[in-house]
Amino acid sequence: MPSATHQTLVLLFESHPELTFELARRAGAPLRDEYERIEQVSAEFEDPLDIENPVRADVALAGHKHGRPRRALVVEVQLGEDANKEWTVVLYRAALRRKLRCSTWVVWFSPDPKVRASVFEPMFAEEPELRPLVVTPEMIPRVRDLAAAMADYAWAVLAAVMHATGPDAVVGARCTIQALLRSKPPNYGRYIQLVTDSIGEEAMQQVREQLPPEDEEPLSEWERRGSAFVRGRKEGLAQGREQGREQGREQGLEAMRGALRAVLEVRGLAVDDRTDAQISACADTDELSVLISRAATVTSAAQLFSANA
């Protein structure tokens, strides 16, 4: 099943077709026309060798001019290497071209340099004419100030993802998150999570430290609502309180302790023996609720109780 990161990148391309066409231009597609509209079209195609199991691309878009499709794009978001792409991307392009009767290109987007390199070697080393258009970091300028991020948050999100390991990772993520928090476009929470997941926890901690006071609390509040571990927190809290009423206080506390451990596990924070013993000894539902929320932002499990002192 595609990851949340993959699906949010797909959402970004679907929601911003003009950005997607511009990215294709930068990658080499000869898209010189001005289009009356750019619309999303079905990305599901028949596999001629297996009719009963259609294949599906990530995004398919068509630019219309004079009342008909004039140019079309297939966008593939790849976070890992997949040998099947050496034939699926060719099939996608041919199938969409046949369906719309217009020139079509495949755009390959990946923030991972190894995945980008796989398109050149080994997949299409001897067949460059079949190679999709690969988006590279040079095609997406770094965002270094809030005004630029506010002017076009979608480009800022892409820049934060594509340059997530470079020297401007922290400033780019900070400006992008600030712009998203202040403008609150549709799905801004998912885009914030995309940025935070891309840059890693160490860089994200620097972002938190650099955020101005007016942006600090909304960010941590969103993280508590929208991060991957929140589902476990909510279910754990609900389960703990419900069990506390129906089956006894200790069962409810144990469920909340389990939820706290689950949050730390999802975030990849190791729990040492001392911290585990402190969690086991915690016998206050309000304190456990605070600790579960705090687990969203600490950089180590040991900070849970030191911050509580």
C-alpha positions as CSV (number, residue, x, y, z in Angstrom):
1,M,0.0,0.0,0.0
2,P,1.4,3.4,-0.9
3,S,2.8,5.4,2.0
4,A,1.4,8.7,3.3
5,T,4.4,10.5,1.9
6,H,3.7,9.1,-1.6
7,Q,0.0,9.8,-1.4
8,T,0.5,13.4,-0.3
9,L,2.9,14.1,-3.2
10,V,0.3,12.6,-5.6
11,L,-2.3,15.0,-4.0
12,L,0.0,17.9,-4.5
13,F,0.4,17.2,-8.2
14,E,-3.3,16.5,-8.7
15,S,-4.2,19.7,-6.9
16,H,-1.8,21.9,-8.8
17,P,-1.9,20.9,-12.5
18,E,-0.3,24.1,-13.7
19,L,2.7,23.4,-11.4
20,T,2.9,19.9,-12.7
21,F,3.0,21.1,-16.4
22,E,5.7,23.6,-15.5
23,L,7.7,20.9,-13.8
24,A,7.4,18.8,-17.0
25,R,8.6,21.8,-19.1
26,R,11.7,22.1,-16.8
27,A,12.3,18.4,-17.2
28,G,12.3,18.7,-21.0
29,A,8.7,18.3,-22.3
30,P,8.0,20.7,-25.2
31,L,4.9,22.2,-23.6
32,R,4.9,25.6,-25.2
33,D,1.2,26.1,-25.6
34,E,-1.1,28.1,-23.3
35,Y,-4.0,25.8,-22.3
36,E,-7.6,26.7,-21.8
37,R,-7.7,24.3,-18.9
38,I,-5.7,21.5,-17.4
39,E,-7.7,18.7,-16.0
40,Q,-7.1,15.4,-14.3
41,V,-8.1,12.3,-16.3
42,S,-8.3,8.6,-15.4
43,A,-4.9,7.1,-14.7
44,E,-6.1,3.5,-15.0
45,F,-5.1,1.6,-18.1
46,E,-5.5,-1.9,-19.4
47,D,-2.6,-4.2,-19.4
48,P,-2.8,-6.0,-22.9
49,L,-1.1,-9.1,-21.4
50,D,-3.5,-9.2,-18.4
51,I,-6.8,-7.6,-19.3
52,E,-8.5,-8.5,-16.0
53,N,-5.9,-6.6,-13.9
54,P,-5.5,-3.0,-15.1
55,V,-2.5,-1.0,-14.1
56,R,-2.7,2.5,-12.6
57,A,-0.4,5.4,-12.8
58,D,-0.1,8.0,-10.0
59,V,-1.4,11.0,-11.9
60,A,-2.7,11.7,-15.4
61,L,-3.4,15.2,-16.7
62,A,-4.5,16.7,-20.0
63,G,-4.0,20.3,-21.2
64,H,-6.9,21.4,-23.5
65,K,-6.8,23.8,-26.3
66,H,-9.5,24.6,-28.9
67,G,-11.9,22.3,-27.1
68,R,-9.8,19.1,-27.1
69,P,-6.8,17.5,-25.4
70,R,-3.6,19.0,-26.8
71,R,-0.9,17.6,-24.5
72,A,-1.0,15.0,-21.7
73,L,1.2,14.0,-18.8
74,V,1.6,10.9,-16.6
75,V,3.3,11.6,-13.3
76,E,5.0,8.8,-11.4
77,V,6.0,9.4,-7.8
78,Q,8.7,7.0,-6.7
79,L,10.2,6.7,-3.3
80,G,11.9,3.4,-3.9
81,E,13.3,1.4,-6.8
82,D,10.8,-0.8,-8.7
83,A,11.9,-2.9,-11.7
84,N,8.4,-3.1,-13.0
85,K,8.6,0.6,-13.9
86,E,10.7,-0.3,-16.9
87,W,7.6,-1.5,-18.6
88,T,4.7,0.3,-16.8
89,V,5.9,3.8,-17.6
90,V,6.1,2.8,-21.3
91,L,2.6,1.3,-21.1
92,Y,1.2,4.4,-19.3
93,R,2.5,6.8,-22.0
94,A,1.2,4.6,-24.9
95,A,-2.2,4.0,-23.3
96,L,-2.8,7.7,-22.4
97,R,-1.7,8.8,-25.9
98,R,-4.1,6.3,-27.5
99,K,-6.9,7.4,-25.2
100,L,-6.6,11.1,-25.7
101,R,-5.0,11.1,-29.2
102,C,-2.4,13.7,-28.3
103,S,1.3,14.0,-27.5
104,T,2.1,12.5,-24.0
105,W,5.1,12.3,-21.7
106,V,5.8,10.6,-18.4
107,V,7.4,12.7,-15.6
108,W,9.3,10.8,-12.9
109,F,9.5,12.5,-9.5
110,S,11.6,11.2,-6.7
111,P,13.4,13.0,-3.8
112,D,15.8,10.0,-3.6
113,P,18.9,10.4,-5.8
114,K,19.3,6.6,-6.1
115,V,15.8,6.2,-7.4
116,R,16.3,9.0,-9.9
117,A,19.6,7.3,-11.0
118,S,17.8,4.0,-11.6
119,V,16.0,5.5,-14.6
120,F,19.3,6.0,-16.3
121,E,21.0,2.8,-15.0
122,P,20.0,0.1,-15.2
123,M,16.4,0.5,-16.4
124,F,16.8,2.5,-19.6
125,A,20.6,2.6,-20.1
126,E,20.3,1.1,-23.6
127,E,16.9,2.5,-24.5
128,P,17.0,6.2,-23.7
129,E,14.2,6.9,-26.1
130,L,11.9,5.1,-23.6
131,R,13.1,7.0,-20.6
132,P,10.6,9.2,-18.6
133,L,11.5,12.8,-17.9
134,V,13.3,12.9,-14.6
135,V,12.8,15.8,-12.2
136,T,16.1,16.8,-10.6
137,P,16.8,19.2,-7.7
138,E,18.2,21.8,-10.0
139,M,14.7,22.2,-11.5
140,I,13.2,23.3,-8.2
141,P,14.8,26.4,-6.7
142,R,15.5,26.4,-3.0
143,V,13.2,28.5,-0.8
144,R,15.1,30.6,1.7
145,D,12.5,33.2,2.8
146,L,9.0,33.4,3.9
147,A,7.8,35.7,1.2
148,A,8.8,33.3,-1.5
149,A,7.0,30.4,0.3
150,M,3.9,32.5,0.8
151,A,3.9,33.5,-2.9
152,D,3.6,29.8,-4.0
153,Y,3.3,27.3,-1.2
154,A,3.1,24.3,-3.6
155,W,6.5,25.0,-5.1
156,A,7.8,25.6,-1.5
157,V,6.6,22.2,-0.5
158,L,8.3,20.6,-3.4
159,A,11.5,22.5,-2.7
160,A,11.5,21.4,1.0
161,V,11.1,17.8,-0.1
162,M,13.6,17.8,-2.9
163,H,16.2,19.7,-0.8
164,A,15.5,17.9,2.5
165,T,19.1,16.8,3.0
166,G,20.9,19.9,1.7
167,P,22.4,22.9,3.5
168,D,19.1,24.8,3.2
169,A,16.9,22.0,4.6
170,V,16.1,23.7,7.9
171,V,15.5,27.2,6.5
172,G,13.4,25.8,3.6
173,A,11.3,23.7,5.9
174,R,10.8,26.5,8.4
175,C,9.7,29.0,5.7
176,T,7.4,26.4,4.1
177,I,5.8,25.4,7.4
178,Q,5.3,29.0,8.3
179,A,3.7,29.8,5.0
180,L,1.3,26.8,5.3
181,L,0.4,27.7,8.9
182,R,-0.3,31.3,8.0
183,S,-2.2,30.8,4.7
184,K,-3.9,27.5,5.6
185,P,-4.5,26.2,2.0
186,P,-6.6,23.0,1.5
187,N,-4.7,20.0,2.9
188,Y,-2.1,22.2,4.6
189,G,-1.8,19.7,7.5
190,R,-0.8,16.9,5.1
191,Y,1.7,19.1,3.4
192,I,3.3,20.1,6.8
193,Q,3.5,16.4,7.6
194,L,5.1,15.7,4.2
195,V,7.8,18.4,5.0
196,T,8.5,17.2,8.5
197,D,8.7,13.5,7.4
198,S,11.1,14.5,4.6
199,I,13.7,16.4,6.6
200,G,14.0,14.1,9.6
201,E,13.6,14.6,13.3
202,E,17.0,16.3,14.0
203,A,16.4,19.0,11.4
204,M,12.8,19.3,12.5
205,Q,13.9,20.0,16.0
206,Q,15.9,22.9,14.7
207,V,12.9,24.1,12.8
208,R,10.8,24.1,16.0
209,E,13.5,26.1,17.8
210,Q,13.6,28.7,15.0
211,L,9.9,29.2,14.6
212,P,8.6,32.6,15.9
213,P,6.3,32.4,18.9
214,E,3.1,33.0,16.8
215,D,3.9,29.8,14.8
216,E,5.2,27.5,17.6
217,E,1.9,26.4,19.1
218,P,-0.1,25.8,15.9
219,L,2.7,23.6,14.6
220,S,2.8,21.4,17.7
221,E,-1.0,21.4,17.8
222,W,-1.1,20.2,14.2
223,E,1.5,17.5,14.9
224,R,-0.7,16.3,17.7
225,R,-3.7,16.1,15.4
226,G,-2.1,15.0,12.1
227,S,1.1,12.9,12.7
228,A,1.2,9.3,12.0
229,F,1.2,8.4,15.7
230,V,-1.9,10.4,16.5
231,R,-4.3,7.5,15.6
232,G,-2.6,5.4,18.3
233,R,-2.8,8.3,20.8
234,K,-6.5,8.9,20.2
235,E,-7.4,5.3,20.3
236,G,-5.3,4.7,23.4
237,L,-6.8,7.7,25.2
238,A,-10.3,6.6,24.3
239,Q,-9.7,3.0,25.2
240,G,-8.0,3.9,28.4
241,R,-10.8,6.2,29.6
242,E,-13.5,3.8,28.6
243,Q,-11.8,0.9,30.3
244,G,-11.2,3.1,33.3
245,R,-14.9,3.5,33.6
246,E,-16.0,0.0,32.7
247,Q,-13.3,-2.3,33.8
248,G,-11.4,-0.6,36.5
249,R,-8.8,2.2,36.9
250,E,-5.7,0.0,36.5
251,Q,-6.8,-1.4,33.1
252,G,-7.4,2.1,31.9
253,L,-4.0,3.3,33.0
254,E,-2.3,0.3,31.4
255,A,-4.0,1.1,28.1
256,M,-2.8,4.7,28.3
257,R,0.7,3.5,29.1
258,G,0.5,1.2,26.0
259,A,-0.6,4.2,23.9
260,L,2.4,6.2,25.1
261,R,4.8,3.4,24.3
262,A,3.2,3.0,20.8
263,V,3.7,6.8,20.1
264,L,7.4,6.5,21.0
265,E,7.7,3.3,18.9
266,V,6.1,4.8,15.8
267,R,8.5,7.8,16.1
268,G,11.5,5.4,16.4
269,L,12.5,6.6,19.9
270,A,14.1,3.9,21.9
271,V,12.9,3.5,25.5
272,D,15.6,2.7,28.0
273,D,14.9,0.7,31.2
274,R,14.7,3.8,33.4
275,T,12.1,5.5,31.2
276,D,10.1,2.3,30.8
277,A,10.0,1.9,34.6
278,Q,8.8,5.6,35.0
279,I,6.1,4.9,32.4
280,S,5.0,1.8,34.3
281,A,4.9,3.7,37.6
282,C,2.8,6.5,36.3
283,A,-0.6,6.2,37.8
284,D,-2.3,9.4,36.9
285,T,-4.5,9.6,33.7
286,D,-4.0,13.4,33.3
287,E,-0.3,13.0,33.5
288,L,-0.3,10.2,31.0
289,S,-2.4,12.3,28.7
290,V,0.2,15.1,28.9
291,L,3.0,12.6,28.3
292,I,1.3,11.1,25.3
293,S,1.1,14.6,23.8
294,R,4.7,15.4,24.7
295,A,5.8,12.3,23.0
296,A,4.8,14.1,19.7
297,T,7.7,16.5,20.0
298,V,10.5,15.2,22.1
299,T,13.7,14.0,20.4
300,S,14.3,11.2,22.8
301,A,12.2,9.1,25.2
302,A,14.3,10.2,28.1
303,Q,13.1,13.8,27.6
304,L,9.5,12.8,28.6
305,F,10.1,13.0,32.3
306,S,13.0,15.5,32.3
307,A,10.6,18.0,30.6
308,N,8.1,17.2,33.3
309,A,10.3,18.2,36.1
